[in-house]
Amino acid sequence: MAWVTWRQHRLTLIGVPGLLGALAVYLLIAGLRSHRAYAALIACRPAGSPGCGNLGAGFSSTYWTQADIVLIFLNLAPALIGAFAGAPVLARELETGTYRYAWTQGVGRERWTIAKLALLAATVTAAAGALSQLFAWFFQPFLGQENLTVLAASVFGTRGIAFAAWTLAAFAIGALAGLLIRRIVPAMAVTLGAYAGLALATRVFLRERYLPAVVTSNPDFSSRPGTGGSPWVLRTWFTGPGGRVTSQPAIDRLLRAYQPGGRSAQAPAANDLARVLAQHGYTQHASYIPVSRFWPMQLIEGGWLLALSVLLIAVTVWLVRRAA
């Protein structure tokens, strides 16, 4: 079955690792350049001088544009792999009718399905996992320079084990969609839609609930400029005298009264804001996820995605086994 899978799917087995390998070469070359430029930027003194400011602006305009494009592609890559590599695995056999021959051989339809899915899933997952490690190194300078954090929605899924787990889940979704729909193009569309829905639900509702959030009233809890280690702030609110929650319009009126002439064009600095609020008996609270929870959250997300992938593949095999 390994030879049969290779003969039937060699384009996928070569194309996906080849494409990701080409991207890895680009990341290596571009990463060496951006790391050298970032080292020169952080060594520039004095940091607030016009020369250092121009150096920082040049770094962002030159290297951040490239890094942002790669970041967008990596967020889309699992869905594309699921649609173009996962959906056709079974849908092609069913659409062309060749399953009537393939499923009646001595190897059996169940073993035939398991062998195909296992080899293809292992290949695309391993390639994705290797690429994500290289991307984490490539993207490191932009975390501090662009004031990003590894817990940001667009960054978290491209690092650690999450990228490989999302790729495996997308492949499993595609394989099941191809079996159920039995047409390649509709199965690809359903795979993209199902993956987008799962990813959106994870980012908006699920990820922030992996671990209990930390609540603080310390205004300096996120003051780690230029490190890329900023926490993920979930929400902020204010309490007034007596500990009652205060609405944002009331806080805005207080700030307008604080500013000279009642003008609202220039907002007070963070320290001034905290001082003004404290003088009037108001306290700002924040709920956040500290960056130290990155790896526990990676393990949680990777674990449930792996369980989901195994379940989807098991359902696919079971449906093939019961197919008339």
N, C-alpha and C positions, 0 to 999 in steps of 0.2 A: 504493500500500500504506500510505502514511502516513495517508491519509484513512480507509481501511478500518480500520486499527489504532485510530485515534482514535474511530471510530464504535462499534467493538466493545468497546473497553477505556477509554472516557472516564471511567468511574467510578474505575478504578485510576489513570489519568493525572492526574485531578483530586484524588482522595481521598488518595492517599499524600502528594503534596506539600502538600495542604491540611492534613492532619493534622500533618505535621511542621512546617509553617509556623505553625500554631496553637501548637504546643509551643515554637517559636522565639520567638513573641511573649511567651509566659509566661516563658521563660528570660530574655528581655531585661528584663521588668518586675521579676521576682523577683531577677534578678542585680543590678540597680541598687540595690535595697534591701539585699541581703545584703552587697554590697561596701561600702556606706556603714556598715552595722553593724560589719563586720569592721574597717574603718579606725578606727572609734571604739574598738573592742576593743584593737587593737594600740597605740593611742595612750594607753591608760589607764595611769596611773602612780600609785603603784608597782604593778608587775605582780602581786605576791603579795598585795595588799590584799584584804580581803573585798569591797569594791565592784567591783574588777576580776574577782574570782572569780564574783560574781553576774552580771556582764555577760557573762562567758564562758559560764556555764551557760544564761543566757537566749538567747544566740546559738545554742548547740547545740540547745536544746529547740525554738526557733522555726524556725530556718532549716535546720538539718541534717535535720529530719524531712522537709521538702519536698524537699531535695536528694537524700536517700536514695531517696525514691519515684521521682524522675526518673531516678536512676542505675539502679534496678532496671528501669524501663521501657526505657531505652536498651539494656540488656543483652538484653532480650527482643525489641526492635524488629526486628532483622534476621530472626529466625526467623518473626515474625508477617508481615513483608513477604513472605518467601519462601513462606509457606503461603497467604496470602490474595491475593497478586499474582502469584506465580510458578506455583503449582500449577494454577490454573484456565486458564492461557493455552492450553494444548493439550488438557488434560483435558476442558474444556467442549465443544470441537469433537468429540472422540472419544465422549464420553458421550451427547451429543444426536444424533450422527450427521451433523451439518452438514459434517463434513470431506469427505463424499462430494461435496458441491457445491464447497466452498472449494478442495479440492485438485485439481479438474479444470478450473480456470479457466486462461486463457492465461498468467497470471503465473507459474504453476508452484508446486508445493508447497515446493520448496527456498527460493525467493525469498520466498514467503509466510511461511515460518517465520523466516527470518533477519530480515526486516523487522519482524515482531512482536516477536521477542525483543530485537533491538537497540534499538528505540525504548523499550520498557518498561524494559529493563535500564538504559539511559542515564538515564532519568528518575528512577527510584528511587535509583540510585547517586549522581547529582548532588545530589538532595535530602538524602540521608543525609550526604554529605560536607559540605554547607553547615551542616547542623544540628550535626555533631560539632565544628566550629570554634567555634560559638557556645557549645556546652556546655562546651568546654575553658575558655573565659573565665568562664562562670557558676560552674563547680565549683572554680576556683582557690582561693578562701578556705578551702574545707573540707579541702584537702590538709593544710595546716599545723594547722588547728584540730582536726581529727579524727585527726591522726597517720597520714595516708595517704600513699602514694607513687604517682606516675604509672605505676610498674611493677606495682602491685597488679593481681590478676587481674580484679577488677570494674571497674577504671578504665582499664586499658591498651586494651581493645577499644573504648572509647567515644571515643577521642581520635585525633588525627593522621589518618592515612589508613586505619587499621585498621577503623574503623566502616563506612566506605564499602565497603571490600573485603569485609567480612563480609556486608554487605547484598547485594552482587553475588553472592557465593557462595551465599547462601541462595536468591536468586531463581533461579540456575542449577540448584540442587538441586531446587527446586520444579517448574521446567519439565520436567526430565528425569523426575521422579517422576510428573508428570501424563501424560506420553507413555507411560510404561511401564505404569502402573496403569489409565489410561483412566477413572478415576472421580475426581470432584473431592474429595469428603470423605476417602476413603482416601489420596489423594495428599497432601492437606494434613497428615494424621496422619503419614505417612511422612516428609514434609519436616521437620516438627517433630522427629521422632525422629532423623533423619539429622543435622540441624543440631546438636542437643543432643550427640550422640555426637562429632561433629567438634570442637565447641567445648570439650567436656570433655577430649578427648584432647590438644588444643592447650594448654589451661591446665595440665594435670597432667604431661604428658610432653614436649611438643615445645618450648614457648616458652623454657624455661630452657636449652635446648640450642642456641639460635640462635647464641650466641657463648660462648667459654670463660669460665667463672666465675673470679672473683678469690678467692684464698685468702689469709687474713691471720690473724695472732694479735694484732693491735692492738685492744684493747678499745674504743677510741674511734672505730672506723671508721664507725659509724652515728650518731654524735652530731651530728645536725643538727636539733635540735628546732624545730618550728614553721615549717619551710621547705617541707615537701612534697617535699623532695629526698632522702629517706631511700633507701638502697639496698634491693634485694630480697634478703633473706637466704634462701638455699636450705637450709642446714643448719649446725649447729654441733656440735662434738665437743671432747673434752678429751684431752690427752696427759699422762701422768704422768712420773715420773722414768725416764730412759732413752729417752724419746720414744715409749713404747708408748701405744696408744689405751686410755683408761680408760672403764669403763662408767659410765652415769649413776647407778646405785645407789651406786657408790663415792663419787662427787661429793656425792650427797645425804647420805651418812654423814659426810663431812667438814664439810659445812655445818651439820649438826645438832650436831656436836661444837664448832663455832665459836660457836654461839649460846649465850647465857647459860642455864645450867641444862639445856642440850640441847633447849630448846623450839624448835619449828619454825613457830610462828605468825607470826613476823616475819622475813622474809628479809633478808639483808644488802644494803646498797646496792651498785650496780655497781662502784664503785671499791674498796669493802671486799672484795667478792667476788674481784676481780682480785688484790688484795693477799694475801688469805688463800691463794688458789690458788698464787700465786708463792712464798709462804713455804714451802709444802709440795712445791714442785717440779712443780706442775701448770700447764698452759697451755691456755687456751681458744682454739680455732681456729674460723673461720667461712668458709663459702663463699657468695659473694654476687655479685649483678649490680649494678654501679654505675648510678646514674640517668643518667649521661652516655651510656649506650648506648640510651637510649629511642628516638631517631630511627633508628639503625641497625637496631634490632629492629623498628620500625614498617615500615621499608622491606623487611625480610626477610619479615615476615608479610604485608604487602600484596602483595609479589611472588608468593609461592607461592599466595595466595588468588586473585590475578588469573589465574595460570596454570591453577589448578584450575577456575575459572569458565569460562575459554575452552575448556578441554578438555570440560567438561560440556555447554556449548552446542554445541560441534562434534559431540559424540556425539549430541546431540538432533537436530541437523540431519541427520546421517548416517542416523539411524534413520527419520526422516520420509521422507527420500529413498528409502530401501529398502522402506518400508512398502507392502504390497500394496494 
